[in-house]
Amino acid sequence: MKMRIASFLLLTFASAASAGVLNGNCDIRILGTSTLHDFSGTVRCQPFPVSLVGDAEGRMVIPGVEIAVLVEEMDTQNKSRDKQMREMFQGGKFPRIQAVLLNLDPDKILREMRNDPNGKGMVELTLKIRDVERRIQAVIGNLRENPGRVSFDAEFPLSLKEYDLKPPTVFFGAIRVGDKVTVNAAFRLEEVPSK
């Protein structure tokens, strides 16, 4: 089964390469804790292109991908918490949270996933929140196939302190959001229809 999925992914990349680009989308879920209870939030990333090019050795590579979410669209189903969260991110001054991935080798990632007993792989990205950038490693897995589309999940932990963010509080600090959050993202890459 893993070989069939891997083969499909490579074929999808190869066929899309003639068009030069795949369309990308993702749905993100943020899991956090507080002294009162755990909570979650959601946001959809902005659509993004994924360009595939052949390198000098004939491999298909992705030179770079930029994925962004709008702070204003982040939703935790609690208006007061959402307002504090947007203030924490300084959404008026820094409306976007951005992730950049460079020099991705899909074949190498697939080999890593095939060799892992749980079908997991790793990718490195630069995450920018406000004016702070940090390198992060994300675990990817749950590779799924559909005609013309490949989807997979990514997950990474995030420390608010590492981004100089002060977690929201209520009741004069009695209830405080925890420093660590987990980011889960469900990605979809689709072939660009031929014209």
Secondary structure, DSSP 8 states (H G I E B T S, - for coil): -HHHHHHHHHHHHHHHHHHTEEEEEEEEEEEE-BSS--EEEEEE---EEEE-EE-TTS-EEEEEEEEEEEGGG-B-S-HHHHHHHHHHTTTTT--EEEEEEEEE-HHHHHHHHHHSTT--EEEEEEEEETTEEEEEEEEEEEEEEETTEEEEEEEEEEESGGGT----EETTTTEEB-SEEEEEEEEEEEE----
